[in-house]
């Protein structure tokens, strides 16, 4: 071997050599395409069965979780190129899975192939959410009430169901839980695990049913020099709903739609809409609820009156026509006002629905 010719610095073999001046056999001894542990440990909450992932408890499909654990634990040579990975996960029992991973690639033009096996073992660790639930922890109190009257049982069920629907539609948040709930005088109270949960639900209730929310905060402790507060959020549902007939300022109106600051009212005697605040309507009187209204067929009509069948005794009644009834309409909405059937104009949600 000539002194001027390149050679392997480990064994003296002639080229081909790597950039580190190693022959292929010495390069393979000193370099590995990948490394993978024989055991992978993970933590699962025994109460809610959420898995600890990146420092937070969450849920993940088994196959996706195994792929995540494999990618999390696999170490590949920094100069590797043209990588090809094959992964197989086998569930052994509730706490153990076997991962088999095959890795192919090139390092400085030399082909490498590794095969690894690992056991993924699961141990118990109670998550913060379940710890707080067990300790009756809550950050907010939600109070459901109505203005000027008690909430009916049906209304409470409807409002409570809206929370379940919100939790289904919302991204999963471990702090969105209910610690305690139950009836109180005039309504329903809930202790919630998150202030954000209470505020989100309050906004949804106002959008769906109208009304107002009121927030108050109470300091319950101190931690690291910071006050720990608890939120009380009162939702007050209006005594009326969309479509109801009310008496307001000596006139009859229908509740047309909701706005942030109050409802839009539709006049009964002429085509007129006006806005009102929640405070304006605190003392209004509900004359007829929408659930008591009927949509009946028009038997005969003229310019100012219609004939209909009385829903109670099926006798023919002649009523003054509502101002929004057109020549092509075949039905009219009626309700009892002071014991007499009265034609009522349609709200925006009812127009074109009959």
C-alpha positions in Angstrom: 0.0 0.0 0.0 1.5 3.3 -1.1 1.8 6.1 1.4 0.0 8.5 -0.9 -3.2 6.4 -1.5 -6.3 6.8 0.8 -7.1 4.1 3.3 -9.5 3.3 6.1 -8.3 4.9 9.3 -9.7 2.0 11.3 -8.5 -1.1 9.5 -6.4 0.2 6.6 -8.6 -1.1 3.8 -8.5 0.8 0.5 -11.4 2.8 -0.9 -14.3 3.2 -1.3 -14.3 5.3 1.9 -16.8 7.5 3.6 -16.3 11.2 4.3 -15.0 10.1 7.7 -12.4 7.9 5.9 -14.0 4.6 6.9 -14.5 1.6 4.8 -18.0 0.1 4.6 -17.5 -2.6 7.2 -16.0 -0.2 9.7 -18.7 2.4 8.9 -21.4 -0.2 9.6 -19.8 -1.1 12.9 -19.7 2.5 14.1 -23.1 3.7 12.8 -26.6 2.5 13.3 -29.6 3.5 11.2 -32.0 3.6 14.2 -32.4 2.9 17.9 -35.5 1.8 19.6 -36.1 0.9 23.3 -37.2 -2.5 24.4 -39.9 -1.1 26.7 -42.1 2.0 26.4 -43.9 3.1 29.5 -47.1 5.2 29.4 -49.6 6.4 32.0 -53.4 6.0 31.9 -56.0 7.3 34.3 -58.0 4.4 35.7 -61.2 6.5 36.2 -61.7 8.1 32.8 -59.1 6.0 30.8 -57.5 9.1 29.3 -53.8 8.7 28.3 -51.0 11.0 29.3 -49.7 12.5 26.0 -47.1 15.3 25.9 -47.8 16.2 29.5 -51.6 16.3 29.1 -54.3 13.7 29.5 -56.3 13.0 26.3 -57.9 10.3 24.2 -56.5 8.6 21.1 -57.4 5.6 19.1 -55.2 2.5 19.9 -53.6 2.3 16.5 -52.9 6.1 16.4 -51.5 5.9 19.9 -49.2 3.1 19.0 -48.0 5.0 16.0 -47.4 8.1 18.2 -45.5 6.1 20.8 -43.3 4.5 18.0 -42.5 7.9 16.4 -41.9 9.4 19.9 -39.4 6.7 20.9 -37.6 6.0 17.5 -34.2 7.7 17.0 -32.9 7.8 13.5 -29.3 8.6 12.3 -29.1 12.3 11.5 -27.6 11.6 8.0 -30.2 9.0 7.1 -31.9 9.3 3.7 -34.6 7.5 1.7 -36.2 6.2 4.9 -39.0 3.6 4.8 -40.9 2.6 7.9 -43.2 -0.3 8.6 -45.1 -0.5 11.8 -47.2 -3.3 13.3 -49.1 -3.0 16.7 -50.5 -6.0 18.5 -52.7 -5.7 21.6 -51.7 -8.3 24.1 -53.9 -7.3 27.0 -55.5 -4.2 28.5 -52.2 -3.0 29.8 -49.7 -4.3 27.2 -49.1 -4.0 23.5 -46.3 -5.2 21.3 -44.7 -2.9 18.7 -42.8 -4.2 15.7 -41.1 -1.7 13.5 -38.9 -2.1 10.5 -36.7 0.7 9.3 -34.9 0.9 5.9 -32.7 3.7 4.7 -29.3 4.9 3.4 -26.4 6.6 5.2 -23.8 8.0 2.8 -25.0 5.6 0.1 -24.8 2.5 2.1 -28.1 0.6 2.6 -29.2 -0.2 6.2 -32.1 -2.2 7.5 -33.2 -2.5 11.2 -36.0 -4.5 12.9 -37.1 -3.6 16.4 -39.5 -5.1 18.9 -40.8 -3.2 22.0 -43.5 -3.7 24.7 -45.7 -0.7 25.5 -46.7 -1.1 29.1 -49.5 1.0 30.7 -49.5 2.1 34.4 -52.1 3.9 36.4 -52.0 7.6 37.2 -55.0 9.6 38.2 -55.4 12.7 36.0 -56.0 16.2 37.4 -59.6 16.3 36.2 -60.6 13.1 38.1 -58.6 14.2 41.1 -60.7 17.4 41.1 -63.9 15.6 40.6 -63.2 13.3 43.5 -62.5 16.4 45.6 -65.8 18.1 44.6 -63.7 20.8 42.8 -65.6 23.5 40.9 -64.7 26.9 39.5 -68.2 28.2 38.6 -71.8 28.1 39.7 -74.4 28.3 37.0 -77.9 29.5 38.1 -80.9 29.0 35.8 -83.8 31.2 36.6 -86.7 33.0 34.9 -87.9 36.6 35.1 -90.8 37.0 37.4 -91.8 33.4 37.7 -90.5 29.8 38.5 -89.0 27.8 35.7 -91.3 25.0 34.6 -89.9 21.4 34.7 -90.1 21.2 30.9 -88.1 24.4 30.6 -85.4 23.2 33.0 -85.1 20.0 31.0 -84.8 21.9 27.8 -82.2 24.3 29.2 -80.2 21.4 30.7 -80.3 19.5 27.5 -78.7 22.4 25.7 -75.6 21.9 28.0 -75.3 18.2 26.9 -75.5 19.3 23.2 -72.9 21.9 23.8 -70.5 19.4 25.3 -71.0 17.0 22.4 -70.3 19.8 19.8 -67.4 21.5 21.7 -63.8 20.3 21.5 -63.1 17.9 24.3 -61.8 19.8 27.4 -61.0 17.9 30.5 -62.2 20.7 32.7 -65.7 20.7 31.1 -67.4 18.6 33.8 -70.3 18.9 36.3 -69.5 18.5 39.9 -73.0 18.8 41.3 -76.4 19.9 40.2 -80.0 20.0 41.4 -83.2 21.9 41.8 -83.4 25.1 43.9 -86.3 27.4 44.6 -87.4 28.9 41.3 -84.8 27.1 39.1 -81.8 24.8 38.8 -78.2 25.2 40.0 -75.0 23.5 38.7 -71.4 23.5 39.9 -69.1 23.4 36.8 -65.4 22.6 36.6 -64.5 25.5 34.4 -65.4 29.2 34.2 -65.0 29.0 30.4 -67.6 26.3 30.4 -70.1 28.5 32.3 -69.5 31.5 30.1 -69.8 29.5 26.8 -73.1 27.9 28.0 -74.4 31.3 29.1 -73.8 32.8 25.6 -75.5 29.8 23.9 -78.5 30.1 26.2 -78.9 33.8 25.4 -78.6 33.2 21.7 -81.2 30.4 21.8 -83.7 31.5 24.4 -83.0 35.2 24.9 -82.6 36.7 28.4 -79.6 38.0 30.3 -76.6 36.7 32.1 -75.0 38.3 35.2 -71.6 37.5 36.5 -70.2 37.9 40.0 -66.8 36.7 41.3 -65.9 35.6 44.8 -62.4 35.2 46.2 -62.0 31.8 47.8 -58.3 31.6 48.4 -54.7 32.7 47.5 -52.0 30.8 45.7 -48.5 32.1 44.9 -49.7 35.6 45.7 -52.6 35.4 43.3 -56.3 35.5 44.3 -58.3 32.3 43.5 -61.8 33.3 42.5 -65.0 31.4 41.9 -67.5 32.6 39.3 -71.3 32.7 39.8 -73.2 33.1 36.5 -76.9 33.8 36.7 -78.9 33.2 33.5 -82.4 34.7 33.7 -84.7 33.3 31.0 -87.5 35.6 29.9 -91.1 34.8 31.0 -92.0 34.8 27.3 -90.7 33.0 24.2 -90.5 33.6 20.5 -94.0 33.6 19.1 -95.8 34.4 22.4 -98.4 37.2 22.5 -97.7 39.8 25.2 -99.2 43.0 26.4 -96.7 45.9 26.4 -97.5 49.6 26.8 -101.3 48.9 26.4 -100.8 47.1 23.1 -100.6 43.5 22.0 -97.4 42.3 20.4 -95.8 39.0 19.3 -92.2 38.2 20.1 -90.6 38.1 16.7 -86.8 37.4 17.2 -84.0 37.8 19.7 -81.3 40.4 19.8 -78.4 40.9 22.2 -80.1 43.7 24.1 -83.7 42.5 23.9 -86.4 41.1 21.6 -87.9 42.5 18.4 -91.6 42.9 18.8 -94.3 42.5 16.0 -97.4 44.5 16.5 -100.8 42.6 16.4 -102.9 45.5 15.1 -100.8 46.8 12.2 -97.6 46.0 10.4 -95.0 47.4 12.8 -91.8 46.0 14.3 -89.9 47.6 17.2 -87.1 46.8 19.5 -87.3 46.6 23.3 -84.8 46.0 26.0 -84.9 43.2 28.5 -85.5 45.8 31.2 -88.4 47.3 29.3 -90.2 43.9 29.2 -89.6 42.9 32.8 -93.2 43.7 33.7 -95.0 42.7 30.5 -97.9 40.3 30.7 -97.9 37.1 28.6 -101.4 36.8 27.1 -100.9 33.6 25.0 -98.0 31.2 24.6 -97.0 29.9 21.2 -97.8 26.3 22.2 -101.4 27.4 22.6 -101.7 28.7 19.0 -103.3 26.9 16.1 -102.7 27.0 12.4 -106.2 26.4 10.9 -107.5 26.2 7.3 -109.3 29.2 5.8 -112.8 28.1 4.8 -113.9 31.4 3.2 -112.6 34.9 3.1 -113.2 38.5 2.0 -111.2 41.6 2.3 -111.4 41.9 6.0 -112.5 38.6 7.5 -111.9 34.9 7.3 -114.1 31.9 8.3 -112.4 29.0 10.2 -113.4 26.0 12.3 -113.2 26.4 16.0 -110.5 23.9 17.2 -112.5 23.3 20.4 -116.0 22.5 19.1 -115.5 22.6 15.3 -118.1 25.3 14.8 -117.6 27.9 12.0 -116.2 31.2 13.3 -115.8 34.5 11.5 -112.6 36.4 12.5 -111.1 39.7 11.5 -108.2 38.8 9.1 -104.6 39.4 10.2 -102.9 42.1 8.1 -100.3 39.7 6.7 -102.8 37.2 5.2 -102.5 37.2 1.4 -104.8 35.9 -1.3 -102.8 32.8 -1.8 -102.6 31.8 1.9 -104.7 28.7 2.8 -104.1 28.8 6.6 -104.2 31.4 9.3 -102.7 31.4 12.9 -105.2 31.9 15.7 -105.1 32.1 19.5 -107.5 32.8 22.4 -107.2 36.4 23.7 -109.6 37.1 26.6 -111.7 34.1 25.6 -112.1 35.0 21.9 -110.3 33.5 18.9 -108.1 36.1 17.2 -106.1 36.0 14.0 -102.5 36.8 14.7 -99.7 37.9 12.3 -96.8 35.5 11.6 -93.4 35.9 12.9 -90.3 35.7 10.7 -89.8 32.1 11.6 -93.4 31.2 10.7 -93.5 33.0 7.3 -93.5 30.5 4.5 -93.6 27.6 6.9 -97.3 26.8 6.5 
